[in-house]
Amino acid sequence: FVFMQSKFFKQPNKFMSMVNNNKIFILAGESSSDLIGSSIMRGLKKNSKELNFFGVGGSNMIKEGLRSVYEINSFNIIGFLNTIYNFKKLNKYLNEIVKLILKEKPKVVITIDTKGFSLALAKQLKLKFSETKFKCPLIHFVPPTIWAYGKSRIKKWKDMHDGLFCLFKKEKAILNKLNTKCNYVGNPVIEKVLNCNNKNGTKLINNKFYHNPKNINCLLLPGSRESELKYLLPEFISLIKSENPKFTDINWIIPTTKLQFDEVTSKIKKYNISTNTKVVILEENYELLKYADLAIACSGTITLELVLFKVPTIAIYKSDFLSAFIGRLLVDFQNVLLPNFLLGDKLVPFLFQEKCSSFNISNLLIEFIQDIENKRKLFRNYSQIILDNMGYKEPKGLDFSTSSCKEIIKIINNYKY
C-alpha cells in the first residue's frame, strides 16, 4: 500500500490530468450499496482531496460529496414482475447514464451491486468504447450471488470488468474456481458493526425508544424496498395485533428507511397499535441493533448485521406469486441467507412465501423466547466464527476503505487509456 500511495502521489499528472476535472463515476442502487460506496469514496478522498464524484447513490454517498443524478430508490427494484414492469424506465436510465459518462469522461466507472443494471451498463459502455475515442476502466463491487442463485450466471460477468471485488472471503474462492478473477478486500458492513460495538454506550438508549426498558426488545425489519414493505409489513401488523399473552412483555420496534418512515408510521397508527409499537429511522438509530434481544428481519444484508450483533434472528421473505415460483426453481435455499452461507450451517431459520405468515412467525418467536439464553449463546459463538473467517479475528483486521482504494488506484495506473 505504501508503494501504491507513493506511485500515486509521485505521478499526480498521470492520475489528475487524464481525469477531466478529476471525475469519477460511481453507482449504487440500494441502501446496502450506498454504505459500500461511501466507504470507497472515503478511501479515494484520503489520496486526493480534489476528486469529483457523480453518479447514483444515497444519503451516505451524498454526504461524501456525490452528485447523484437520480434517486437511489429508482434502482432499488427486486422480483421478476417488478423488473418487467420497470423495464422501460430502467432502459431509459441506462441510455441516459451511458450518454452522461461519455460526455463527462470520468477516469473510472465504479458500480456496486445492482447487478442486472450494472452488467447492462458495462456491456453498453464497452460497445461505446469500441465506437469512440474514449474509454476507462470498469470496476464492480459485489458480483452475482452464484452460491445462492446458480453458477451459470457468472458466465455473463467473466472478463466484463477490469476489476471485480467481492465482500466475502468464501465467495472469492468459489468465483476463482470458476475461472473468474475476483478479489476480497474486506467488508464495510462488518466494519460498521465492529465500530458500533467498540463505541462506549449504555442501554439508556432504550429509554428513548421503548415503553418499558425491562421488557424484551424485538425488532421488526420489513426491508428497504417498496415490494418488501408491501408483503411483509402486513404480517408484522398482524403479529402485533394478535395480542398473544406470551408477547405482553415485548417492546416492538420497526426500524425503516427515511423514505418509508411516513408510510410505515401512518399504517401503524391506522391499525391502532402505535401505543406499543415504535417506528424509527434505522440510519439514524443504528445502535438499536446493538441492544436488541430478538429480531425478525427481511432476508438480506441486515440478517448478517444482526448475527454480528449477536441478536437471535428469524429471517422472512414474501413476494408476488410469479417471483416466488421462479425463485423456487432458481434459488438454493440452503445458502440464500448470508449468515447461513458463511457458516455452512442453518443458524437463522427462514420463513419463505406461504410459510411467511404472522401465525408461523408467532410460533417461531415463542420458541426463541422460551429458549432465549441458549439462542444468545449460539449467536454469540457463530458471530465470532464469521469474524474470524472473514479476516477480522484481530482487533486491527482488514480495512475495506483503504484496501479498495489501493486496488482501484492500481487498476487506474495500469490501464491503457
Phi and psi in degrees as a GROMACS rama.xvg file:
@    title "Ramachandran Plot"
@    xaxis  label "Phi"
@    yaxis  label "Psi"
@TYPE xy
-60.6037  -40.6706  VAL-2
-62.6772  -46.0236  PHE-3
-64.5054  -40.2946  MET-4
-64.0264  -41.0619  GLN-5
-62.9498  -44.863  SER-6
-61.8301  -39.784  LYS-7
-62.0312  -45.0054  PHE-8
-81.033  -29.4947  PHE-9
-72.5922  -19.456  LYS-10
-123.865  55.3876  GLN-11
-61.1844  -34.9861  PRO-12
-65.7802  -35.8207  ASN-13
-61.6685  -39.7363  LYS-14
-81.9604  -44.7433  PHE-15
-79.3674  -46.282  MET-16
-66.425  -26.7996  SER-17
-89.55  -2.80387  MET-18
-83.8823  -19.1001  VAL-19
59.2117  81.3052  ASN-20
65.287  26.46  ASN-21
59.4018  39.1478  ASN-22
-83.4943  136.684  LYS-23
-131.07  125.207  ILE-24
-90.3224  132.51  PHE-25
-142.851  133.433  ILE-26
-128.771  129.238  LEU-27
-137.534  125.847  ALA-28
-105.219  9.00945  GLY-29
-153.796  167.836  GLU-30
-60.4435  -41.6073  SER-31
-66.1944  -33.9089  SER-32
-70.0503  -32.7247  SER-33
-61.257  -39.6457  ASP-34
-63.6167  -44.642  LEU-35
-62.2142  -45.6575  ILE-36
-60.862  -41.4862  GLY-37
-65.3418  -35.6929  SER-38
-67.3041  -41.4175  SER-39
-62.0368  -44.5359  ILE-40
-62.126  -41.2671  MET-41
-60.622  -42.1528  ARG-42
-62.8667  -43.5151  GLY-43
-67.9336  -36.7465  LEU-44
-66.6077  -27.2219  LYS-45
-66.3987  -26.3758  LYS-46
-92.9887  -19.3921  ASN-47
-156.219  125.4  SER-48
-82.3598  -8.08167  LYS-49
-106.581  17.1162  GLU-50
-75.3491  146.114  LEU-51
-118.693  104.026  ASN-52
-93.5652  132.845  PHE-53
-140.961  158.126  PHE-54
149.149  -130.475  GLY-55
-135.315  130.669  VAL-56
-169.633  175.482  GLY-57
-104.312  -159.185  GLY-58
-61.4063  -38.4973  SER-59
-63.5818  -42.9723  ASN-60
-72.6575  -36.3734  MET-61
-63.6286  -37.8615  ILE-62
-62.1964  -29.7118  LYS-63
-84.1244  -2.17254  GLU-64
111.582  12.0573  GLY-65
-72.5283  134.915  LEU-66
-93.6928  99.0358  ARG-67
-87.0024  123.17  SER-68
-87.6351  -11.6403  VAL-69
-141.116  159.765  TYR-70
-70.6413  135.102  GLU-71
-59.5159  -32.9455  ILE-72
-65.0563  -20.3102  ASN-73
-65.6671  -21.1248  SER-74
-106.025  -7.42611  PHE-75
-84.1946  69.9917  ASN-76
-119.644  134.567  ILE-77
-139.539  151.701  ILE-78
99.7507  145.953  GLY-79
-67.0822  -44.0122  PHE-80
-64.8641  -43.8075  LEU-81
-61.4203  -39.2554  ASN-82
-64.4035  -41.9518  THR-83
-64.055  -46.4206  ILE-84
-60.7709  -33.8775  TYR-85
-100.592  9.11668  ASN-86
-57.2911  -47.4285  PHE-87
-61.3391  -43.7904  LYS-88
-64.0983  -45.6851  LYS-89
-65.0592  -37.8405  LEU-90
-65.0725  -36.3433  ASN-91
-63.5737  -45.7611  LYS-92
-60.3888  -42.2982  TYR-93
-58.5227  -49.2385  LEU-94
-63.7771  -39.5544  ASN-95
-68.3287  -39.0445  GLU-96
-68.8245  -39.472  ILE-97
-59.3473  -45.7915  VAL-98
-61.9072  -40.5475  LYS-99
-64.0351  -43.8197  LEU-100
-63.7787  -42.6476  ILE-101
-66.4803  -30.8161  LEU-102
-75.4327  -45.8971  LYS-103
-79.6789  -24.3959  GLU-104
51.4036  64.5957  LYS-105
-70.6839  164.623  PRO-106
-72.6585  -30.7001  LYS-107
-154.515  150.414  VAL-108
-113.161  120.899  VAL-109
-117.397  124.053  ILE-110
-117.705  148.444  THR-111
-130.782  120.083  ILE-112
54.046  -134.224  ASP-113
40.1411  54.0941  THR-114
-59.7989  -48.7415  LYS-115
-60.8228  -45.684  GLY-116
-69.0319  -41.6659  PHE-117
-63.0954  -40.095  SER-118
-67.5041  -43.301  LEU-119
-61.8446  -38.5726  ALA-120
-64.6157  -44.1988  LEU-121
-61.5283  -42.3527  ALA-122
-62.6376  -45.4331  LYS-123
-63.9484  -42.315  GLN-124
-66.2462  -40.7293  LEU-125
-61.958  -37.8991  LYS-126
-64.96  -45.0818  LEU-127
-67.2621  -34.8398  LYS-128
-60.541  -35.9256  PHE-129
-75.6376  -16.3963  SER-130
-101.746  -15.6464  GLU-131
-123.432  177.19  THR-132
-84.3977  -11.7354  LYS-133
-92.6918  141.844  PHE-134
-158.456  158.549  LYS-135
-156.751  162.289  CYS-136
-66.7991  145.166  PRO-137
-110.548  124.666  LEU-138
-124.948  135.385  ILE-139
-129.779  135.281  HIS-140
-109.514  140.258  PHE-141
73.4998  81.6327  VAL-142
-72.5173  175.406  PRO-143
-56.7941  142.851  PRO-144
-81.9258  71.1126  THR-145
-65.2956  -22.6018  ILE-146
-70.4242  -12.8034  TRP-147
-117.207  -26.5397  ALA-148
-120.633  14.7943  TYR-149
102.787  134.256  GLY-150
-71.7826  -20.7261  LYS-151
-63.5694  -24.0535  SER-152
-62.96  -28.2265  ARG-153
-70.419  -19.5422  ILE-154
-58.3669  -36.795  LYS-155
-68.8907  -22.5142  LYS-156
-95.1445  -16.5669  TRP-157
-60.8678  126.575  LYS-158
62.4415  17.3794  ASP-159
-82.4665  -28.7048  MET-160
-119.554  157.232  HIS-161
-80.8168  -15.9512  ASP-162
-153.873  129.223  GLY-163
-125.608  126.298  LEU-164
-129.593  135.169  PHE-165
-110.13  165.949  CYS-166
-105.275  0.165004  LEU-167
-131.61  128.897  PHE-168
-58.814  -40.1403  LYS-169
-62.7737  -34.254  LYS-170
-66.1534  -38.9108  GLU-171
-58.412  -45.2844  LYS-172
-62.1355  -40.235  ALA-173
-64.8294  -45.3316  ILE-174
-67.7424  -40.7239  LEU-175
-64.4275  -33.7906  ASN-176
-65.7898  -24.3859  LYS-177
-95.4378  19.4674  LEU-178
60.2403  32.8741  ASN-179
-117.619  112.393  THR-180
-69.3115  125.512  LYS-181
-148.669  136.754  CYS-182
-110.876  148.592  ASN-183
-108.96  124.189  TYR-184
-124.497  19.5367  VAL-185
107.296  -178.178  GLY-186
-141.774  113.812  ASN-187
-66.2412  -25.527  PRO-188
-66.2707  -45.1406  VAL-189
-61.742  -43.0965  ILE-190
-65.6868  -33.8573  GLU-191
-64.916  -42.4129  LYS-192
-63.4418  -46.4806  VAL-193
-61.6653  -41.0171  LEU-194
-63.4786  -39.3392  ASN-195
-67.5803  -40.5128  CYS-196
-66.865  -30.273  ASN-197
-79.95  -13.4725  ASN-198
-75.1614  141.702  LYS-199
-74.5832  130.465  ASN-200
-161.697  169.098  GLY-201
-133.719  169.191  THR-202
-75.8889  11.5385  LYS-203
-60.8979  -21.7035  LEU-204
-59.2539  -27.1663  ILE-205
-60.6676  -36.6735  ASN-206
-62.4982  -24.6918  ASN-207
-77.1413  -30.1819  LYS-208
-115.344  -29.3411  PHE-209
-106.762  145.435  TYR-210
-69.938  -35.3054  HIS-211
-138.128  104.031  ASN-212
-58.746  -17.5625  PRO-213
-82.0858  -14.3221  LYS-214
-75.428  170.392  ASN-215
-74.0991  131.294  ILE-216
-96.9012  110.092  ASN-217
-113.692  120.362  CYS-218
-89.5181  139.047  LEU-219
-119.7  110.494  LEU-220
-113.677  106.55  LEU-221
-86.8655  7.30343  PRO-222
95.502  171.926  GLY-223
-107.93  -4.42499  SER-224
-101.529  151.611  ARG-225
-59.8397  -39.8122  GLU-226
-65.365  -35.6508  SER-227
-68.4575  -42.7949  GLU-228
-61.4885  -40.4558  LEU-229
-58.3866  -41.3573  LYS-230
-94.9765  -27.8999  TYR-231
-96.2223  -35.042  LEU-232
-60.3202  -40.9231  LEU-233
-58.9311  -33.9209  PRO-234
-69.3042  -37.2504  GLU-235
-66.1788  -41.5628  PHE-236
-62.7569  -42.6563  ILE-237
-63.5294  -37.4429  SER-238
-61.6031  -46.1716  LEU-239
-69.0812  -41.7242  ILE-240
-68.6134  -20.7895  LYS-241
-60.1808  -26.0235  SER-242
51.9041  41.5242  GLU-243
-59.2253  130.535  ASN-244
-58.673  -22.7906  PRO-245
-76.4058  -8.81436  LYS-246
-106.917  10.2613  PHE-247
-65.3829  -23.8957  THR-248
-102.487  27.9166  ASP-249
-109.317  132.622  ILE-250
-92.6326  114.077  ASN-251
-89.0917  133.272  TRP-252
-140.761  134.281  ILE-253
-114.226  99.2768  ILE-254
-78.2309  132.761  PRO-255
-142.23  -177.021  THR-256
-88.9238  166.686  THR-257
-60.164  -40.7122  LYS-258
-66.7376  -30.4078  LEU-259
-98.8191  -6.91626  GLN-260
-56.438  -49.8472  PHE-261
-63.8202  -41.2322  ASP-262
-64.1625  -45.916  GLU-263
-65.3101  -44.0748  VAL-264
-59.8181  -42.4401  THR-265
-61.5995  -41.7843  SER-266
-71.1357  -35.2627  LYS-267
-63.9447  -41.9672  ILE-268
-67.7551  -37.7754  LYS-269
-59.337  -36.9372  LYS-270
-95.3058  12.6357  TYR-271
55.3805  43.3349  ASN-272
-122.116  14.992  ILE-273
-71.9233  -17.746  SER-274
-69.7534  -28.208  THR-275
-120.679  17.9156  ASN-276
-135.299  135.778  THR-277
-119.797  131.39  LYS-278
-105.643  130.082  VAL-279
-135.576  161.35  VAL-280
-88.488  115.84  ILE-281
-60.2972  -41.0086  LEU-282
-56.8616  -33.3544  GLU-283
-92.6822  -9.9136  GLU-284
-135.796  44.1342  ASN-285
-60.4384  -28.3379  TYR-286
-64.1446  -15.2715  GLU-287
-56.8169  -36.5583  LEU-288
-60.5875  -32.3583  LEU-289
-66.6266  -30.5246  LYS-290
-108.529  7.30881  TYR-291
-73.2191  150.177  ALA-292
-96.3055  -35.7249  ASP-293
-144.833  160.273  LEU-294
-149.752  143.734  ALA-295
-121.561  116.671  ILE-296
-132.995  145.172  ALA-297
-61.0323  136.548  CYS-298
-54.7643  131.081  SER-299
159.5  -166.55  GLY-300
-58.175  -30.8031  THR-301
-60.1933  -30.219  ILE-302
-64.8229  -36.7005  THR-303
-67.2676  -42.8123  LEU-304
-59.612  -43.9317  GLU-305
-64.1426  -41.3389  LEU-306
-63.8803  -40.4951  VAL-307
-66.4089  -26.605  LEU-308
-84.7172  4.17665  PHE-309
65.6639  30.3004  LYS-310
-95.2186  118.215  VAL-311
-54.7096  123.319  PRO-312
-129.764  142.283  THR-313
-113.924  129.164  ILE-314
-100.663  142.648  ALA-315
-138.109  159.227  ILE-316
-163.129  141.567  TYR-317
-147.759  142.207  LYS-318
-143.574  -173.35  SER-319
-69.0249  162.782  ASP-320
-59.6903  -46.6399  PHE-321
-64.2057  -45.7504  LEU-322
-61.5067  -40.4301  SER-323
-66.9374  -40.8207  ALA-324
-62.6343  -48.3644  PHE-325
-66.5122  -36.7349  ILE-326
-59.8962  -40.2167  GLY-327
-62.3275  -30.4303  ARG-328
-78.555  -31.1586  LEU-329
-104.527  -27.5762  LEU-330
-90.4809  135.796  VAL-331
-89.0586  100.437  ASP-332
-71.0432  -10.3358  PHE-333
-71.473  -28.021  GLN-334
-117.032  -0.971489  ASN-335
-64.4311  -29.9798  VAL-336
-87.2211  127.587  LEU-337
-53.698  -51.8467  LEU-338
-61.5218  -36.9196  PRO-339
-67.7522  -39.3287  ASN-340
-63.0903  -45.5889  PHE-341
-67.1593  -31.3264  LEU-342
-91.4842  -20.882  LEU-343
67.1281  30.7799  GLY-344
-150.109  157.828  ASP-345
-91.0814  70.2491  LYS-346
-72.4116  -49.1609  LEU-347
-98.2944  118.649  VAL-348
-69.2159  151.314  PRO-349
-130.933  121.101  PHE-350
-104.898  113.905  LEU-351
-115.621  136.107  PHE-352
54.1402  -113.934  GLN-353
-64.5302  -24.1624  GLU-354
-76.5044  -17.8542  LYS-355
-84.1747  77.0076  CYS-356
-125.999  157.437  SER-357
-60.3378  -31.9503  SER-358
-64.1255  -50.1382  PHE-359
-68.3891  -37.8509  ASN-360
-62.2859  -42.9497  ILE-361
-60.3335  -46.0294  SER-362
-62.869  -42.4239  ASN-363
-68.9427  -37.4827  LEU-364
-63.4147  -39.8222  LEU-365
-62.0865  -41.7424  ILE-366
-58.8443  -43.5595  GLU-367
-63.9797  -43.4356  PHE-368
-63.1056  -42.0165  ILE-369
-69.0894  -22.5978  GLN-370
-119.95  32.3018  ASP-371
-59.4264  -41.3806  ILE-372
-66.4482  -42.4324  GLU-373
-66.0485  -37.7041  ASN-374
-63.9453  -42.9504  LYS-375
-61.1678  -43.7464  ARG-376
-63.1404  -43.5449  LYS-377
-61.8428  -46.6915  LEU-378
-69.2326  -33.4235  PHE-379
-61.5248  -47.4866  ARG-380
-63.275  -46.092  ASN-381
-70.3065  -30.2866  TYR-382
-60.4433  -44.183  SER-383
-67.7944  -35.9428  GLN-384
-61.4572  -43.3875  ILE-385
-61.6197  -45.6199  ILE-386
-60.8368  -43.5289  LEU-387
-61.7832  -46.5331  ASP-388
-68.4935  -23.567  ASN-389
-93.9181  4.3267  MET-390
90.6733  17.9594  GLY-391
-116.546  31.119  TYR-392
-67.3241  -43.0011  LYS-393
-82.1631  154.058  GLU-394
-54.8845  -38.6207  PRO-395
-104.51  77.8274  LYS-396
-85.7263  -143.245  GLY-397
-67.0346  158.874  LEU-398
-130.755  100.405  ASP-399
-59.2452  -44.1184  PHE-400
-58.6162  -47.5594  SER-401
-69.1599  -45.0205  THR-402
-66.7079  -41.8742  SER-403
-66.3992  -38.4892  SER-404
-61.0874  -45.0675  CYS-405
-57.9814  -46.0523  LYS-406
-68.2797  -39.1935  GLU-407
-63.9334  -44.6617  ILE-408
-62.3336  -40.2994  ILE-409
-60.0702  -44.1654  LYS-410
-65.3229  -42.7058  ILE-411
-62.0561  -46.2395  ILE-412
-66.5781  -29.5764  ASN-413
-94.3989  -3.46052  ASN-414
-77.7653  138.17  TYR-415
-92.9037  96.8486  LYS-416
